[in-house]
Amino acid sequence: MTSLILPTADGGTRQYRLSPAPRWTKPAAPITSRRAYAAAHVIPEVTADNTPGAPAQLDWDATMAYRHELWSYGLGVADAMDTAQRGMGLDWAATQQLIKRTGVEAASVAAGGNAATAGRSVRDLLSCGAGTDQLDIDSLPSGAAGVQAVLHAYREQIAVVSEAGPKVILMSSRALAKVASGPDDYLHVYSTLLREVDQPVILHWLGTMFDPALAGYWGSDDISQATETFLTLIRENADKVDGVKVSLLDAAHEVSLRAALPDGVRLYTGDDFNYPELIDGDGTRHSDALLGIFAAIYPAASAALQAYDDGEAAKGRAILDSTRELGKHIFSAPTFYYKTGIAFLSWLNGHQQGFQMVGGLHSGRSVVHLAQTFELADRAGLLKNPDHAAFRMSDFLRINGVAT
């Protein structure tokens, strides 16, 4: 059995012995008990600039292959989201290409004969974020003119997503958070957009732990007041809302919000700490999923959802629980660097040639943090080929000055 030397938080090292290779089974039919999207990361060209502020240059073959990997396990893909580094390295030019290319790939999967995706539409297989990140926030006008600029930016991005075929996710907007004077501005922008869309969308509420620039979203720093504004919007436009994705890392708030939603509006959990119990549910209601952590734990997530499909809820919950410690570690503060852990596991599992991220984000976590990511992934059975992963981990440690 393979072993290697890992660094410890106190500056020392210790020997770690890897577990046997995991055995996860792909679904033989589409998953039906829960609707689940894995929010996927992007893979840059290893020889690109990949420094802060540089235009994103993606390895399109590897980026698309990763999405096909997620689809092969019966999961949907949530693309062009914060996991794909929207606002943290992925510029609007690259984002448009990502949406268009992934739309083409999703259409090919929908037309194909994969047992895990049979009968699924492009909208079931793929949701993409529409936001306002093409705007220069520093040059936005104040007041009504700023709000109107935000509205036009949303429209531009919604058109790109709609033309490509995926389901639209209305992402939280840093620009709107800056120019909105209160709840009425949020209701005006979102209500206008919901009236204009042809198909129901997913509303996205992203907390400040993921993006500090979103403080006061929905017009208040008070979560209960913000929630009332959010619910007002949903109740008045329920026929245009497929579901809501809430990423506040507050399980009690999510359960309360879930119970208050109109019939037919889904709660897609974005809680990467408490997803096991939220997906499992309380016996009356459960959350569906739109999670960044699912891009890292997708074989286990698929197995858990297959168990729910088979009526084995206890087994499904146990599988999700077995990944919780890894999820909490990857999403530990500063939470917005969780993407680094997802890309690191992708590299360990051979899905990308190098441990690189656009905007230099591969430097967002310490060597010790990533060593712990490696160990927790191994314990959860999420290293596809332990020997290969250990080889890459050893190289990474040597390059970073850890004696192995």
C-alpha positions in Angstrom: 0.0 0.0 0.0 1.4 3.4 -1.0 2.6 5.8 1.7 4.2 9.2 1.6 5.4 12.0 4.0 3.0 14.8 4.6 3.7 18.2 6.3 1.9 19.1 9.5 0.6 22.4 10.8 3.3 22.5 13.5 6.1 22.6 10.9 6.9 18.8 11.1 6.1 15.9 8.9 4.5 12.5 9.3 4.0 9.4 7.3 0.6 8.8 5.7 -0.6 5.5 4.2 -3.2 5.7 1.5 -6.4 3.7 1.4 -7.2 1.2 -1.4 -8.6 2.5 -4.7 -12.3 3.5 -4.4 -15.1 1.7 -6.1 -17.9 4.0 -7.2 -20.6 2.9 -9.6 -22.0 5.1 -12.3 -25.8 5.2 -12.4 -27.6 2.8 -14.8 -30.5 5.2 -15.2 -31.1 9.0 -14.6 -31.2 10.1 -11.0 -34.7 11.1 -10.0 -35.0 11.5 -6.2 -33.1 14.7 -6.1 -32.1 17.3 -8.8 -28.4 18.0 -8.5 -26.0 20.3 -10.3 -22.3 20.2 -9.6 -20.7 23.7 -10.0 -17.7 23.0 -12.1 -14.3 24.8 -12.2 -12.3 25.8 -15.3 -8.9 24.5 -16.3 -6.4 27.0 -17.9 -3.7 26.3 -20.4 -0.6 25.6 -18.3 1.5 27.8 -20.5 -0.9 30.8 -20.3 -0.1 33.9 -18.2 -2.4 32.8 -15.4 -1.5 35.8 -13.3 -4.0 38.2 -11.6 -5.6 40.5 -14.2 -4.4 38.5 -17.2 -7.1 37.4 -19.8 -8.3 33.9 -19.1 -7.0 31.3 -21.5 -8.7 28.0 -21.0 -7.7 24.4 -21.9 -11.0 23.8 -23.6 -10.5 20.1 -24.1 -9.7 19.5 -20.4 -12.5 21.9 -19.3 -15.1 20.1 -21.4 -13.8 16.7 -20.5 -14.4 17.5 -16.8 -18.0 18.4 -17.5 -18.5 15.1 -19.4 -17.1 13.3 -16.4 -19.7 14.9 -14.2 -22.5 14.1 -16.6 -21.4 10.5 -16.8 -22.2 10.2 -13.1 -25.7 11.4 -13.6 -25.2 14.9 -12.3 -26.1 18.2 -14.0 -23.5 20.9 -14.4 -23.8 24.4 -13.1 -21.4 26.5 -15.2 -20.0 30.0 -15.4 -20.6 30.4 -11.7 -18.4 31.4 -8.8 -16.7 28.0 -8.9 -15.6 28.8 -12.5 -14.0 31.9 -11.0 -16.5 34.5 -12.1 -15.2 37.7 -10.6 -11.9 36.0 -9.6 -10.1 35.6 -12.9 -12.6 34.4 -15.5 -13.4 37.5 -17.6 -16.6 38.0 -19.6 -15.0 37.2 -22.9 -13.9 33.8 -21.7 -17.2 33.3 -19.9 -19.1 33.7 -23.1 -17.0 31.1 -24.8 -17.5 28.8 -21.8 -21.3 29.1 -21.9 -21.5 28.5 -25.7 -19.1 25.6 -25.7 -20.7 23.9 -22.7 -24.1 24.4 -24.3 -22.9 22.5 -27.4 -21.5 19.7 -25.3 -24.7 19.4 -23.2 -26.7 19.2 -26.4 -24.5 16.3 -27.6 -25.1 14.5 -24.2 -28.8 15.1 -24.4 -28.9 13.6 -27.9 -26.7 10.6 -26.9 -27.4 7.3 -25.4 -25.7 7.6 -22.0 -27.8 5.6 -19.5 -27.2 8.2 -16.7 -28.6 11.0 -18.8 -31.2 9.3 -21.0 -34.1 11.6 -21.6 -32.6 14.6 -19.9 -32.9 18.0 -21.6 -30.1 20.5 -22.1 -31.7 22.6 -19.3 -31.7 19.5 -17.0 -28.0 18.9 -17.8 -26.7 22.4 -17.7 -27.4 25.7 -15.9 -25.3 28.7 -16.5 -24.8 31.9 -14.6 -25.9 35.3 -16.0 -24.5 38.3 -14.0 -23.2 41.8 -14.5 -19.4 41.3 -14.4 -18.8 42.9 -17.8 -19.4 46.2 -16.0 -16.6 48.4 -14.6 -18.0 48.9 -11.1 -15.7 51.8 -10.4 -17.2 53.8 -13.3 -20.9 53.0 -12.6 -23.1 56.0 -12.3 -25.1 56.3 -9.0 -28.8 56.3 -8.6 -31.3 55.3 -11.2 -28.8 55.4 -14.0 -26.6 52.8 -12.2 -29.6 50.5 -11.6 -30.5 50.8 -15.3 -26.9 49.9 -16.3 -27.1 46.8 -14.1 -30.4 45.8 -15.7 -28.9 46.1 -19.2 -25.9 44.1 -18.2 -28.1 41.3 -16.9 -30.1 41.3 -20.1 -26.9 40.9 -22.2 -25.8 37.9 -20.3 -29.2 36.3 -20.1 -29.3 36.5 -23.9 -26.0 34.6 -24.2 -27.1 31.9 -21.9 -30.6 31.5 -23.4 -29.2 31.3 -26.9 -26.8 28.6 -25.9 -29.7 26.5 -24.4 -28.9 26.1 -20.7 -31.1 27.1 -17.8 -30.4 30.6 -16.7 -29.1 31.2 -13.2 -29.5 34.9 -12.1 -26.3 35.4 -10.2 -25.8 37.9 -7.4 -24.4 41.2 -8.7 -21.6 43.2 -7.1 -22.7 46.1 -9.3 -26.3 46.0 -8.0 -25.0 45.7 -4.4 -23.1 48.9 -5.0 -25.8 51.0 -6.7 -29.0 49.8 -5.1 -30.4 52.2 -2.5 -32.7 49.6 -0.9 -35.0 46.7 -1.4 -37.1 48.4 -4.1 -34.1 48.6 -6.5 -33.5 44.8 -6.1 -37.2 44.1 -6.7 -37.3 46.4 -9.7 -34.3 44.8 -11.4 -35.2 41.2 -10.7 -38.9 41.5 -11.3 -38.2 43.2 -14.7 -35.9 40.3 -15.7 -38.3 37.6 -14.5 -41.1 39.2 -16.6 -38.8 39.1 -19.7 -37.4 35.6 -19.5 -39.1 32.8 -21.6 -38.2 30.0 -19.2 -38.1 29.7 -15.4 -34.7 30.6 -13.9 -32.7 29.8 -10.8 -32.2 32.8 -8.4 -28.8 32.8 -6.7 -28.2 34.3 -3.3 -24.5 34.3 -2.4 -23.3 35.2 1.0 -20.4 37.5 2.0 -18.3 34.5 3.0 -18.1 33.7 -0.7 -17.9 37.4 -1.8 -17.6 40.3 0.6 -18.7 42.7 -2.1 -22.2 41.3 -1.8 -22.8 42.8 1.7 -26.4 44.0 2.2 -27.8 42.0 -0.7 -31.6 42.3 -1.2 -31.3 45.7 0.5 -30.4 44.8 4.1 -27.6 43.5 6.2 -30.3 41.9 8.4 -30.9 38.4 7.0 -34.5 38.2 8.1 -35.3 41.5 6.3 -33.4 40.4 3.2 -35.2 37.1 3.2 -38.6 38.9 3.2 -37.6 40.9 0.2 -36.3 37.7 -1.5 -39.6 35.9 -0.7 -41.7 38.8 -2.0 -39.9 38.6 -5.3 -40.4 34.8 -5.6 -44.1 34.9 -4.5 -44.9 37.5 -7.1 -43.1 35.7 -9.9 -43.3 32.0 -8.9 -44.1 30.9 -12.4 -40.7 32.2 -13.6 -38.7 30.7 -10.8 -37.5 27.1 -11.2 -35.7 27.3 -7.8 -33.4 29.3 -5.6 -29.8 28.6 -4.8 -28.9 29.8 -1.3 -25.2 29.9 -0.3 -25.3 31.4 3.2 -23.8 28.4 5.1 -26.8 28.6 7.5 -28.8 25.4 7.7 -31.5 26.7 10.0 -32.1 29.6 7.6 -32.3 27.3 4.6 -34.8 25.0 6.3 -37.0 28.0 7.2 -36.8 29.4 3.7 -37.4 26.0 2.1 -40.7 25.8 4.0 -41.8 29.3 3.0 -41.3 28.8 -0.8 -44.3 28.5 -3.1 -45.2 25.1 -4.3 -43.1 24.1 -7.3 -40.1 26.3 -6.4 -37.1 24.2 -5.5 -34.5 25.0 -2.9 -31.1 24.1 -4.4 -28.8 24.0 -1.4 -25.5 25.9 -1.8 -24.5 25.0 1.7 -21.2 23.3 1.3 -21.0 22.6 5.1 -24.4 21.2 5.8 -25.4 19.6 2.6 -25.8 16.0 3.9 -28.7 16.8 6.2 -30.3 19.4 3.9 -30.3 17.0 0.9 -31.5 14.2 3.2 -34.4 16.4 4.4 -36.6 16.4 7.5 -39.2 13.8 6.4 -41.4 16.4 4.8 -39.1 18.4 2.6 -35.6 18.1 1.3 -33.2 20.4 -0.6 -32.0 19.7 -4.1 -28.4 20.6 -4.8 -26.3 23.1 -6.7 -23.0 22.8 -5.0 -19.3 23.5 -5.6 -18.3 20.7 -3.4 -20.1 18.3 -5.7 -17.4 19.1 -8.4 -14.9 17.6 -5.9 -17.0 14.6 -4.5 -19.0 13.8 -7.6 -18.5 10.0 -7.5 -19.7 9.8 -3.9 -22.5 12.4 -4.5 -23.8 10.3 -7.3 -23.6 7.1 -5.2 -25.6 8.8 -2.5 -28.3 10.0 -4.9 -28.5 6.6 -6.4 -29.1 5.2 -2.9 -31.9 7.7 -2.4 -33.4 6.6 -5.7 -33.3 3.0 -4.5 -35.1 3.9 -1.3 -32.0 3.5 0.8 -32.0 6.9 2.5 -29.8 5.8 5.4 -27.1 4.7 3.0 -27.4 7.8 1.0 -27.0 10.0 4.1 -24.1 7.9 5.3 -22.2 8.4 2.0 -22.8 12.2 2.1 -21.7 12.3 5.7 -18.5 10.6 4.8 -17.5 13.6 2.6 -18.5 16.3 5.1 -15.1 16.7 6.7 -13.5 17.2 3.2 -16.2 19.7 2.3 -15.7 21.7 5.5 -11.9 21.8 4.9 -12.1 22.8 1.3 -14.6 25.6 2.1 -12.9 26.8 5.3 -12.1 30.5 5.7 -11.3 32.4 3.6 -14.1 30.5 1.9 -13.8 32.2 -1.5 -10.6 30.2 -2.0 -12.5 26.9 -2.0 -11.9 26.8 -5.8 -8.2 26.1 -5.2 -9.1 22.8 -3.4 -11.4 21.7 -6.2 -8.7 22.4 -8.8 -6.1 20.6 -6.7 -8.2 17.4 -6.5 -8.8 17.7 -10.3 -5.1 17.7 -10.8 -4.4 14.9 -8.4 -7.0 12.8 -10.2 -5.5 13.4 -13.6 -8.1 15.7 -15.1 -5.7 18.4 -15.8 -2.0 18.5 -16.8 -0.9 21.0 -14.2 -2.0 22.6 -10.9 -2.8 25.9 -12.5 -5.7 28.3 -12.2 -6.6 31.4 -14.0 -5.7 34.6 -12.2 -3.1 32.8 -10.2 -5.7 31.4 -7.8 -3.7 28.2 -7.3 -1.7 30.1 -4.7 -4.8 30.7 -2.7 -4.1 27.8 -0.2 -1.1 26.8 1.8 0.9 23.6 1.3 -0.3 22.3 4.6 -3.9 23.0 3.7 -3.6 21.2 0.4 -1.8 18.2 2.1 -4.8 18.0 4.4 -7.1 18.2 1.3 -5.2 15.2 -0.1 -5.6 13.1 3.0 -9.3 13.9 3.5 -10.0 13.1 -0.1 -8.2 9.8 0.3 -10.2 8.9 3.4 -13.4 9.7 1.6 -12.5 7.4 -1.4 -12.1 10.3 -3.8 -8.7 9.7 -5.2 -9.4 7.9 -8.4 -6.0 6.3 -8.6 -4.2 6.5 -5.2 -0.8 5.6 -6.6 -0.9 8.3 -9.3 -2.3 10.9 -6.8 0.5 10.1 -4.4 3.1 10.5 -7.1 1.7 13.9 -8.0 1.4 14.9 -4.3 5.0 13.9 -3.7 6.2 16.0 -6.6 4.1 19.0 -5.4 5.6 18.7 -1.9 9.2 18.4 -3.2 8.8 21.5 -5.4 7.4 23.4 -2.4 10.4 22.5 -0.2 8.9 19.7 1.9 11.3 16.9 2.5 9.8 13.6 1.4 
